[in-house]
């Protein structure tokens, strides 16, 4: 594990330690673990930033164990004072379960904050600044009685474009008007003010960590594609260093491993894609921006052939029972079909057929500032039994409202509520018949498509409701519960073959109250063969 601590620049990093104490009865005091700095050279070299970020790399820890965490300055504890908002409670981290331990996985997820910080109260009046909703969302995440195991951010941690501030006259390497994010100082400032300021302590109680996808605004420019010039390469390096320092994102252009698996490429990667193993669950974090190259094969335009080779090899090597894909761009229900996978039908089919082959039942996406839950029914041949992929789009953390296209709206208003699929003449729609949209809403709209359930709680169809709430933002919660036999705990080497998935949506309404929106709750099962 790696822990990140923000430090004021007047202190020397060498005076700090991270102390971990296992909270188990049989653990002696000698079980305390002192963690050394993982990147002191990086922090010592960055004197121009207003704050340093210390990364502490832990040795091997016990699985599925609570550890009391303490930060020492010159051998004395400073954590209770610095975390006074925890009301005097100990700062506890929980390590992930062992790889074959059949434990549930409890995820909080969302994307697309994109608030316009510099507009302040005027931005809120114009509907461009949803800081209050975003702050309430993270407070709700932090105050859960049972902490989430992991927070997955689906991209666009901030907007960053067309930033205007006279304060930049007094900031190093900044400009009064910045149409794009370019300098390392600017990337760091947007992460601190637009992302970490509203999130505060939401990440302090997360067991297995926080992991962000990187979408176009995170790279500093809307609709970013592959790097082609030296100036773009420099901006990419600034973005990479800022995200690594603040969010522990792997340094993808220099890494030779993904941090969680074996060696991948000799000279780093085109984009920040990686994987996470938590118990019997493995999460594959994809990237769609830096990997877009014009000379790529037709079935590898968005991911790039390099990322495709990594993904296929990683899935072949994976021993996890439950596999989850995260993609910044959606496969259905996005705001711009030409930009996402639907504009590249060969790659759309390749990815979904890969899901069928490896029995992946969950894809999590964002980019479009709305919410939807769809089922994509996938066959190899028209007469096959379909493999159902549950596709979630959760772009509702605070970005300004965006709705689906008129053509998409017309499609889901048909009796079968089928989402728009790729429209190329060579695309075989018969392989995906039965696909349907179960739920949809866009912040700012007074109507929503809500699932209808029978007496057993099984979703049978969906219908439009005008009894919705304008200006709703929020986040989703997915819980993957392994269905294990009575003796499974004694045989952890045996993979779990079934999971029950419960999904919820916590809505932040105009008056900034968070509520469990029960009408969007869903349940589905994953049965592996």
Helices and strands as residue ranges (DSSP letters): E 2-8, G 13-15, E 16-22, G 29-31, E 33-37, H 40-45, E 51-57, E 66-73, E 76-77, H 79-82, G 84-86, E 92-94, E 105-110, G 117-119, H 120-125, H 131-142, E 150-153, E 163-164, G 166-170, E 177-178, H 184-190, I 191-196, H 197-199, G 200-203, E 209-212, G 217-219, H 230-247, E 274-278, E 281-285, G 298-300, H 304-317, E 322-327, G 341-343, H 345-357, E 362-365, E 370-378, E 387-394, H 406-412, G 429-432, E 436-442, E 448-453, E 459-465, E 473-482, G 488-490, E 498-508, E 514-516, G 518-520, E 522-527
